[in-house]
Amino acid sequence: MQVKLNKVRITDTRSAFHDKLVDLVIDNHIISDIKPLKKAAGKEGSSITVGNKVKWTGANGEILNVSPGWVDVFADYREPGYEHKETIATGLAAAAAGGFTDVFVLPNTQPAISNKGQVQFMLQQAAGHAVTLYPMGAISADVEGKTLAEMLDMRDNGAIAFTDGWKPVQNANLMMKALEYVKAFDGTIVQLPVDAALAAGGLMHEGIVSTTLGIPGIPALAETLAIYRDIELARYTNSKLHITGVSTADSVALVRKAKADGLSVTCSVTPYHLALTDDMMNTYDSAYKVSPPLRTETDRMALIDALADGTIDCICSHHRPQEWDAKTKELDYAADGMAIQETAYNIVWDTLRDYIGTDRLVEVMSTSARTIFGLDEAQIEKGGTAALTLYSTDGNHTLTAANKKSIAYNQPFLNELMAGKVSGIINNAQIILNK
């Protein structure tokens, strides 16, 4: 299969063609030619030709950006065990629609991904798809937080990293052992920063809004105490720790210091923590019940600053699909999470276009995660493997019930007009274009 990307702009700071308009040719999964355009001749926009047929054209002179494929380092596809919420097939379709070529999936399935058999099952289910799925193995056996899982065995069979996902390790001794264990194969522990004891019974951020509404709160300390403990354990073991879903100003301050101290500590943030605050809970709408909870405007701006200055390394969707019944009930009983993988880029760009440029956008959506977790660099150069995301910063996109790929119901950005547009992905010798 030959694919020609005509009059597109490369966004890859490592490429000799960065920020240049080019014609790019892909033959059998390999970038076979890149021809810089001397000038943007005429008013025509970008176009995509597959074989001899034009499959996509930019409306009103729209220019496509082409970047290394985006990576989502924390997503939950619920299969096996919870296929009524999401399946691997529908999750991967949602990822492709959102511009992701690579997705790390959580072990919070039934049974949990805590042995090589479950890792192999996940890989078999995803085989042949344009999006590459990477299972994350459980830190503890059956995600019970008691004894270590078979991490080396899982790693040898394709596990990319290790986490207990939505049930972060609470036992400090077990966490220390896990950090020590993965050093043998240069592995990475991924931790959601929640102290379960301090967060117990809380439904939202503890602050002025929760007090006014009379809703039990989760203090910021439940996050910062967990981060402080795990950073110190990473310091003690000299191991690699990735903290996912940071949500407070104090959290990014702790990570910033850990990096300054030379520790192998990295972190990621969700689109909704960048875009929303605890004020959304004024409606008692369970759509905004997430873990960690939405925080204050001060925290939100601290996250944006930390993303811009490099303290925060990656964007992660925390895609957590739920069925209608799980969310449409009293706040106390409603399930956590948002299923936003399809709109992750739109939320980020709609929120951050005045704070970061496309260079930084691609770093936090792609290249930083590739470096942290040792993925293929996907550099855009002649002879390189084509693992690409096609997107534009112009125009808008609206996700609707008719065009969404995920079967989940907890998508609070449905029917909202948002900035930017993902046009498709090219990966694994396949091309998927959004209509």
N, C-alpha and C positions, 0 to 999 in steps of 0.2 A: 504493500500500500504506500503510495506517495501522497504526501500532504504538503501543500504550499500555503504559507502564511504570507500574504501580500500586504506590503505597506503597514507593518506593525512596529511598535516601539518596544525595544528590549529594556526590561528593568531587572538588571542583574549587575551589581557593582563590581563583581569579579570578572565580568565579560569585557572584552575589548570593544564590544558593540553597545555597551551600556548607554541608555538614553538616546539611542540613535534609531532612526527609521530604517527598516531593512525589509528585504524579501528573504524569507527563511524557508528552506526545503528540507523535508524529512522523508527519508527512505528507509522502510523497514525498521522503524524505531530509532534510527540514527539521524542526527542532524547532518545532512550531506552538503549543505551549502548555505552561506549567509552573505547576502549582497547588500551593502549599504546603499541607500538612496542619496544622491547628491542634494536633492531638494524635494520638498513635498509638492510634487507636480500636480496641478489641478485640484479640484474640490472632492475627488473621490476619497472615500474612506478605506479602511482595511477590508480585505476579503479573504476567504478560506476556500481553497480548492482541494477536493479529495478525488484523486484520479483525474478524470477530465471534467468533473462536475463542480460547479460553484455551489458550496453548501452553506455559505454564510457571507453576508455583506453588511458593512456598517451603514446604519441609517444616518442621513444628514452629515456625511463626512466623518463619522465616528472612527477614531483610531484605537485599535486594540493594543493593550499592553500585554507583553509576554514575559512571564517570570518563571523561575524555577518552581516546580510544583509545590503547592502549599501543604503543610503538615499539621494535622490536629493531634495533639499529644494526650488528649483525655476525652474519650467519647465512650458511650455505653450503648451497645446494640442489643442487649437483653437476651439474646439467643446463645445457648439453650436455656429453656425454662420459663421465659417470659415473652414468648413470641407474639402475644396479644398486644404488647407495648411497642415492639420493634423487632425486626429480623435482621440478620446480617445482610441479606439482599436489599431490603428497603433502606437500611442504614447506609450502605455503600452507594446506593442511588442518591440519597440525600447529600452524601459527602461530595459526589461528583458534581451535583447541581450547585453546591456551595464553593466549588473550585479546589477541593482538596484531592490531591493525588495519593496521599499517604495518611493513614489513620491508625492511632494506637487505641485499642479497645480494652475496656476494663474487665477484671476477672469476676465481677459481681453477678455471675450467672448461676444457674442451678442445673448441674453441679458447677461449682466454682472452677475457674481456670487455675488449678493448683497442682497439676501434674502434666506430664508430657502428652498424655492422651488427649486432654482437653485443648492443649495448644495445637496439636495436630488437627483436631476436629475443626477449630476455628479457621485454620489455614486451608483446609479442604473445602470448607463452605465458601470461602472467598476466592478460591482458585478461578482463574480465567477472567476476573473482573478488571476493569480499567483502573480502579482504585486499589492500591496495595494495602492490605490489612496487616497490622502488626499486633499480635496478642501481647498484653502485659500479664505476666504471671503473678499470682498472689504471693505476698510476702509470707503469710501464715497459712497453714494447712486449712483448706475449706473456708478461708477468710474468717477464721474464728478468733484470731489474735492470741493463740496459745502457744503453738510450736511452729517452727520454721517449715515452710513448704519446700518441695524439691526444686529449688531455684536453679541449680546447675543443670539438672536434667531438663528443665524447661528451657533454659537458655540454649542448650545444645540442640533443641528441637524447634527453635524459632522465636522464643519470647524476647521482646525487645528491651524490656525493663520490668521492674517489680513494684507492685503497689497492692494495698488492700482496698483501693478505690474509695467507695463511699463509706467504708468502715475503717478509717485510719487507725494505724497501730497505736494503742494507748500505753502498752507496757514498755517502759523505757529500756528494760533489759533485753526484750525481744527486738526492739528497734536497733539497739546497739549491735546485737548479734547479726542482724540482717545487713547492716552497713559493713560489718567486718567480713561477712561471708561473700558479698558481691565483689569485694576487692580482688578476689582470686581471678576473676575474669573481667575486670574493669567494668562492672555493671553499675547501674544507676537505680537508686531507690526513689520512687515518686510518692510523695505524701500530701494528702489533703490536710490543711492545718486546722484541725478542730480538736480541742480538749473536750471529750464527750461528757465528762463530769460537770464542767462549767457550762456547757451548752444544753444540758439536760432540761427538757421541758420548754425550751425557748422556741419561739415561732418566727422571730424577726430580730433585727438589731436592737440591742438594749440602748435606749436613748430617749430624747424628748418625744419622738413620735410614738414609740411603744408605750411610754408612760401616759401620753395623752389618750391613746386608743385603748389602754388597759389590756394590752397584749403582752404575754410573757416574753421577755427579751433574752437575747444571747449577747453577752458582753464581748467587746473587742478583745478582752483579755483571753477569752477562750481560743482565739486564734494566735495572738502574739505569744502566749505562754507555750503553746504547742510548737511554734516556730523557733522560739528561743531554745527549747529543749532539744529539738532535732538539729539545729545548727551546732549546738555544743557537742552533741553526739557525733556529728560529721567532723567536727574539729578533732575530737578525741580519737576517732577511728581513721582520720585522713581519707575518708571515702567520699563518694559522689552522691549528692542529694539534690533532687528537684522538687521544689514546693509548688504545688499547683493551686490556682484559685486564690491568690493573695487578694485581700479586700480592704485592708486598713492602712492608714498612713504610718502607723508604728510598725506594721509588718514590713513595708518596703524599706523603712529605716534599718531594721534588723538585717535584711538581705543585703542592703547597701554596705553595711559595716562588714558583714561576712565576706563579701567580695573584696573589700579593701584589705581585709586580713589575709587574702590569698586562698580562701577555702574554695573547694569545688562545689559551690552552692549556686544553683540557678533557680529561676522561678517563672511562672506564667500567670496570666490574668484572663478572666473571661470577658467576652464582649459586653455582657449585661452589667458587670461591675464597673465597666468604663462608662456606660451609658445611663444607668439608672441609680436611684437612691432609695432610701427607706421611705421617702415620701410616697412612693407607689403603693405602700401598704395602707394608705388612708382609705382606700376603697374596700379593704378586707378581701382583696382579690387573691385567691390562692395561686394564680398564675405567676405571682411575684415571690412566692415562697421558695427559696433556694438555699443551698448550703455550700459555702458560707453565705450568710444573709446579705442582702443589699445594705450598704452602709450610708454614711452621711455625705453631703456634698464636699466637705473638707477631705474626706477619705477619697472620694471619686477623683478630685483634682490632684491629689497626691499620687494616685495610680497613673493618671495621665502624664504627670511630670516624670514619674519613674519609668514609664514606657518610653518617653521621648529621650531621656538621658541614658538609657541602656541598662538601668537597674533591673527592670523587667525584661526577660529575654524573649518570651513567646506569648502568642495568643492561643488559648485553648478554648474549645467550645463548651466543655462540660455538658455535651449533648446527653440529656437524660430523659428519654421518652417515657410518657405516661399515657394510659388510656383515659377516656372521658371520665369514667367513674372515679379514677384515682385523684382527679383534680377538682371535680365538680361536687364539692362537699364542704362542710365547715372547715375553717382554717386549721383547727386543731388536728383534724384527721386527714387533711389533704396531703398528698405525696409531694416531695420536694422536686425541684428541677425544672429546666426549660429544654425543649427540643429545638435548638436553634442552629444546627449545623448548616442548614441551607441559607441562612441569613447572617451568618457570623461576619462575613466581609462587609455586608451592607451596614450592619450595626456599627462596626468599627469605623468604617470610612465616614458614615454619616456623623459620627461623634468626633472623630479625630482629624478630619481633613484640614482644619485650621491649626493643628498642632504638629502634625508630622507630614512628611512628603512620601512619595512612593518608594524611595530608597529604604526608608525605615519600615514602611509597611511590609515590604517583601522580606526584610530581615526577621520581623516578628511573626510573619505568617509562614516562613519557609526556612531560610538559611540558618538561623540560629538553632532551630530544633534539629536540623540535619547535622550540625556540628556537635551539639550536646549529646545526641543519641547515636552518633556514628553512622548515619544514613549516607547513601550516595549523594554527592554534592549537587548533582543535576545542573552543573554549570552550562550556560548557553554558549557553546563554542562548536566549531566545525569538528565533526567526529564524535561529539558527545551524545550520550543517550538522551532521547527526548522525553523528559518528565516535566511537563509544562502546564501552567495555569494561564488561561486567556481571560483577561478582564479589562474593564474600562473604568476610569474615574469620572467620566462624564455620564450624563443621563441618569436614569433612576430605575428602580426595580420594585415591584410589589409582589410579595408571595401571597398566593391565594389557596383556598382549599382545592381548587381545580388543578393548579400547577405544582403543588408541593409533592415531594417524593416520599417523605417520611409518613408513616401511618399514625404517628403520635398526634395527640390533641393539644398538648401543652406548648403551643407556639404563640406567645403573647404579641408577636410582631406581625401576625397575620393581617393582611389587607392594608398595611402601612406603606406609604410611598417613601422609599429610602434611597439615599445616594449610592451611585455606583452600580455596576452590573457585572456578573460573571457570565462569560459567554461559553466557557467550556474548559475541558482538560484534554491533554494528550499524554498518555501514559500506558505502559505495558503494550505498546504497539497498537493502541486503540485510541479513537477520538470520540469524545462525547460532547455534543454541542447542545446548549440550552436554546429552546425556542423563544 
